[in-house]
Amino acid sequence: MQPNNILKQNDAGHAAASVPVPADRRLVHRRAIDVRVYARADGLWDAEAELIDTKARDFALATGMRPAGEPIHSMCIRLTVTREFQVVDVDARTLAAPYPGFCEDFGDAYRSLVGLNLLRGFSNEARQRLHGVRGCTHLTELLRVLPTAVVQGFAGEVVAAEHGDDVQPFQLDRCHALRLDGPVVMRYYPRWVRSAEPIQAD
């Protein structure tokens, strides 16, 4: 095994951390997911996610041979949301798929997300509305990454502007590291430290 855990440049030119990997392996498949959040002039926000699957060799599909490096899947979805994380518009598109003319034939299924809130059961509700034959597997997968991406997009733009000193910072108690009884909150946000809830005996 050849350790290689230093920062290196990936294909897009960005720094990427690597975990130690064995030397005797070959790339067969690559999935790239890109997520971007945009502030719009009308006060709304666009969250766009794109998924691209490629093979390292020519790949035989039922519809014909797909050359190495040419997308097997290329899908993108855009959610337009308010500052309150409410979904007001959706656009989903399939640019490449194993079955052209059929994979993208899901109509306006993703418009069913309009009215949902990204922070209030969004992933579960989206799965119920679009699981299985109701939507595209890969587009529906992309929906999972959008709530936290929008939170990151709002950081310093919306969240900080709307929360004063007397309001608990938005990010606290939303993950393991930022739990209210944890060391990060004790060090950086001591005002908001809370003791862990005692476990009730059965």
N, C-alpha and C positions, 0 to 999 in steps of 0.2 A: 504494500500500500504506500502510495506516494502522498504524504501530507501536502496540502495546498490550501491554507486557510487565510491567505492574505488578500487584500483588496485587489481586484483586477478589472480591466475594462471588458464589458460584455459587447455583443455585436452592435448595440445601439450607441456605444461610446460612453456609457455610464459606468460608474464604479459599482461593482457587485461583489459581495462577500461569497467565498466558496467554502464549503465544508470539505474535510478530507475525503478523497475519492480514490478508488482503485485505478490502476493504470490500464488494466485489461478490460476496457469496455468501449462501446461505440454508440454514438448517437443514432437513434432510430426515429424519434418523434420529438417535436418541440411545440409547446403551446405558449403563446405570448399573449398576455393580457395588459392592456393599457387603459388607464382611467384618468380622465381630466375633468376638472370642475371649472366652469366659467361664470363670472359675474356679468349679467346682462344690463344693458342701458335702461331697461324698463323696470329694474328692481328685482326681477326673477333670476334664478340660477339654473344653469344647465349642467347636468352630470352625465358625461358620456363614457361608455365602456366599450372596448373593442376586444374581440377574441380572434386569434389567428392560429390555426393548426397547420403545421407543415411536416413533411416526411424528409428524411435524409437520403432517400433513394426514390426512383420512379415507383409509383404505387398504383396497383391495379384496382380500380373500382368497377362496380357493375356497369357504370356508364362510360367506362373507358379509362385509359391510363392517365394518371396525373403525374407530371414530371416532378422530380425532386425539387423542393424549395417552393413549388407553387402551392398556394393554400388549398388544403382539403376543406377547411372551414374558414370563413372570414365573415364575422357577424358583428354588428354594432347596435347599441341601444342608447337612446338619450332620454333621460328624465328631466323635465323642467319642474322646479320646485320653488316654493316660497321661502321666505326667511324662517318660517315656522315649520319647515320640512314637509310641507304638504305638496303632494304630486298634483300638478295641474295640466301636464301634457306629457305624452310619450310618443317616441318614434323608434321603431325597430326595423332593422334592415339586414338582409342576407346578401352578401356580395359574392361569396363562393360557398359551395356545398357539394356533398357527394351526389345529390340528385337534383341538378339544376331544373328549375321550373316547378319543383314539388316541395323542396325543403322550405322555400320562402312563402309557401302558400298557406300562411296562418292568418291571413286577413288582418283585422284590427284587434286581435286577441289581447295584445299588450296594452291597448287603451283601457282595459279593465282595471289597470292600476291607478287610473286617475281617481283622486279622492282619498287615496291612502296616505298615511303619514310615515315617513322613513324611520321614525323613532318609536312607533307604536305598533309593534307586531307586524312590521312590513314583510319580512322574509317569510314568515308562516302564512300570511295572507296571500302573498304572491304565489307561493308554492301551491296553495289550494286552488287558486284561480287558473294556474297555467301548467300544472303538472301533467305528465304523460302526454297524450295525444292532443291536449288543448293548446300546446305551444311548442316551441323549439327547445330541446334539451339545453343547448349551449347558451342561448339567449337568456333562458331562465336561470341558468347557473350564474351568469354575469350579474344578475340582480342582487346577489348576496353581497357583492363587494361595494355596492353604491352607498348604503347608509353611512358607513364609516368614512368613505371617501368624501362625502358631502360634509360630514363633521369636520374633517381636516381642511376642506376648502373654506368653511365658515370660520375656522380658528383665526383670530386676529382681524377678521373682516366683519363678522356678524356677532359671534359669541362674545368676544371681549367688549365690543361696543355696547352690547345690551345688558351686560352684567356689571353692577357696581361692586364696591368693596364689601357691601353687606350681603352679597349673594354668593352662595357656594359656587366655586368654579365648576363650569359645566362638565369637565372631564373626570372629576372626582367620583369615586365609587362606581365606575363603569368598567373597570378591569381589575385583574389581580394586583398589579403593581400599585394602582391608585386607590386601593381600598382604604376606607377612612381610619381603620385601625392599623395600617401598615407603616413601614419605616419611611417611605417616600413622602407620605402626607405628614408624618411627624417632623420630617426635616424641612420640607419646602412649603407646607401649608398647615402649620401647627394650629392655626385658629380653627381648623375644621376636623381635628382629630376626634374620633368617636371610638369608644370601647366596643369590642366585638360583642355581639348579642350572645348571651349564655345559651348553651344547648339544653333544651328541655328534655328531661328524662322521660321515657315512656311510662 
